[in-house]
Amino acid sequence: MLTQQHIDIVLHALDKARDVALTYFDNPGILTNELKDIKTLVDLKMNECILNELSSTGFPIISEESDWKHKAVPQSGWIVDPLDGTLNFTRKFPCVGISIAFMVDGIPTHGFVKDIFNNITYAANLNEGATKNGIAMNVSGESQLNNAILSTGFPSGANYDTSALMHFVSNVQEFKKIRALGSASLMLCLVAEGVFDVYHEKGIYLWDVAAGIALVKASGGKYLLTKMDDPYKYEVLASNSGIFEKALQKLTANR
């Protein structure tokens, strides 16, 4: 459904939004900083930039920074997180992404993620594969959990009580290492390029992961996207195909 012209618009939007981000590098303009969440002026300015670019495509747009609460997930359209890793950005921790996906009938068919600090562009088309700065990439070949790196996180609305955290610990002990970087889109990119082996998160918003799971799938991996009570919240598991079933049994069996 997307043409090369549409893809060029997305790539241009990513570059322009990154330019906006860099102008706020030393002063992101913190608007709210409550509990586990944070909102900044740079989120809003980047969102405005991206929506201005994507609006010319004529497809519906759902963005984290727009009025999404009363909108259904479109049958086909853009899913946008203008700044995935806002807290990281405010602390200058170099793991921050711009995430744009195109979904058709609930399936992310295209995914685009811009690594802001490193100026890396990840792009995926389910029919053509995935690239990192134009170079083809693939998921890892790891097949054993005890040699695998699991990437994960704790969404802002997650349950942080002791029993929930202990359940998390019991589920992840079999993995070689655990990494939590604070940007779901970039952690999924790292799974897609074979740096990490598995990504799992429960209660994560669609705009955080839609582009990333397209990248994993287009890189030869598999994913599970399970809708939760909130229409935009999901449990997500993504990995290479060799380890997927083992990770699925270990991480989601008791969901």
N, C-alpha and C positions, 0 to 999 in steps of 0.2 A: 504493500500500500504506500510505503514511503518511496519517493523518488530521490535521485541524487541531489536535486535542488533542495529538498527537505533536509537531507543530511548535511548539506553545506550550510544551511541556515542554523542547524543545531551546533555545528562546529564553530561557526562564527559567534553564536550566543555564548558558548563556553569561553571563548577567548575574551569577549567583551566583559563577561561577568568576572573573570579572573582579574582583568584590569581594574574593575570597580573594587574588588576585594583588596587589591594592593594599595589603593588610595586610602583605605581605612586600616592599614596594617598596624599603625601605631596608636590609633584611636578608634576602636570598633564601635563605640557608642552604645554602651550597655543600657538597655531599656528596662529589662526586668531580670532579676537574678534570684529566683525563689526555688526552694527545695532542690530537686535534682536537675532543674531546667534553667536555661538562660536564653534571652532574646536580645538581639543587637540591631542597631541601625544598619549595619552592613548586610545583615540577612535581608532586610527590606529593600535596600538599594539594589542588591544583586537580583532579588526576585523581580523587581520592576524591570531591570535590564533584560532578563531572560524572557519574561512574558511579552515584552515589546517585540522581541525578535520572533518568538514562536507564534505570536498571534497572526502573522502573515501566512502561516500554513493553513489556517482555517480549521484545524482540529481542536477539540476541547482540551483544556489544560487544567490539571489538578496540581496545586502546589502547596507545600507545607505552609507557606507564608500568605496564602490567600484564604478566602472564605470557603473552606472545603467541608465544614461540618454538616451542611445541609445539601450536599451534592453526592450523588451516587457515583461509583467508579464508572467512567464512560465505557461504552462498548469498544470504542477505539479512541485513543488520544494520548496526550503527553502526561507523564507523572514526573514532577519536578521537586527536587530538594536543592535550593540555591546554595546552601552552605551546610554541608554535612560534617559536623565536627565543630560547632560554634565555640564551645568552651576551649577546644584545642586552639582555635584561631585567636581567641582573646589572650591565651597564654603563650602564643607563638610556638606551640608544639606542632611540628611539621607533618601533621596527618589530617588533612582537611580536603574534602572533595566537593565538587559540583556534580550533581547527579541528575541526568535527564534520561527517561525511558519512554519508549512508545509501546503501548499495549493494545492488543487486539483480542477481544473476547477473554479477557483475564490473563492473557499470556504476554509477557514482555518479549516482543519480537526484535526490538533494537534497544541497545543500552549504550550510553555515553557517560563517561566519568572523567572529569578533569582534576588531576592532583595539583592543587593550587601552588603549593610551595615548590614542588619539583617540576612544574610545567609539563606534566605528562598527560597525554590524552589516550584514554582507553575507549575503544569503540567495538560494538558487536552487532552483527546481523545474523540471526539464526540460520539463514540460508547460505551465508558466506564465511562464517567464522569470526574470530575476534583478533584485535590487534592492539599493540601498545606502541604509540607513536608510529603507526603504520607498519609495524613488524608483527607477523603472526605469532600467536602465543597459544600455549596449551596448559591444561591442568597437570598436576603431578602424577606420577605413576605409583605413588605409595599405596600399599594395600593392607598395612598392619596398623592398628590403632596405637600400639605401643611405640611406633616410630613416627606418628603423625602429629602435626601441629594443628591445634584447634584454635580458631579465632572466634571470639565471642564478645559479649558486652552486657551491660545492664541498662536497659532503656529507662528514660526519665520516669515513666509510670510503673516501673517494675516493683515487685514485692521484695523488700529488703529485710524481712524479719529473719530470725535465726534459723528457723526450720527450712525456709526457702533457700537460704544460702548453703546450709548443710546438704540439702538435696542436690544443689548444683555441684558441690564439691564431690559428692559420691558419684555423680554421673561423669565427671571429667577426669577422674584419677587415672584412668587407663591410657590416656593420651600422653605422648612424649613431653609436650610443652603446651602451655596455654598462653594466648596473646589477646589482650584487649586494648585496642588502639583508639577507641572513641570516635571512629568513623566507619559505619557499616559498609558504605559504598566502597571505600578503599580496602577494607579487609576482604571483601568479595573480589575485588580486583586482584589481590594477592593470591587468593585461591585460584582465580582464572589463569594466572601466569605461573602457577606451580610453586610459589614461595610458601604459602600455607596449603594445608590439605583439606581442611574442613572449616566451614562457618556454620554456627548455630546461634540463634537468638530467638527468644520468645517474647511477644508483646512489642515487636518492632513495627514501625509504621511503613506502609507500602513505599512511600517516596524515598525512604532510606535504602531500600534493597532492590527495587524494581530493575534499575539499570545494572546493578551488580549481578543479579541472578541471570540476566540475559548474557552477560559476559561469561559467567561460568558455563552456562549451557553451550554457548557458541564455541567455547574453548575445549569442548569434549566432556564436560562434567554433567552432573545431574543435580536437581534440586527438588525440594518439597516446600510448597507454599500453602500453609494451612490457615484459613481465615479464623479469627477469634470473634469475640462478641462485638467489638467495635469494627465497623465495616472497613476501616483502614489499618487495623492492627492484625499482624500475622505472626505465626511461628514459622521460622525459616531454617531450613537445613540445606546446605549446598556443599558439594565435594566432588572429587573425581569419582568415576563410576566404580573403580575397584574397591573403594572403601565405603561407598555410600550406604549399603545395606547394614554394615557393621555399625556405622555411626548412627544410622536411623534407629536401630535396636537399642543402642546405648543411650542416646540422648532424648528420644521421643517416646520410648515405650510406655512411660508413666504419665504422659501428658494428659 
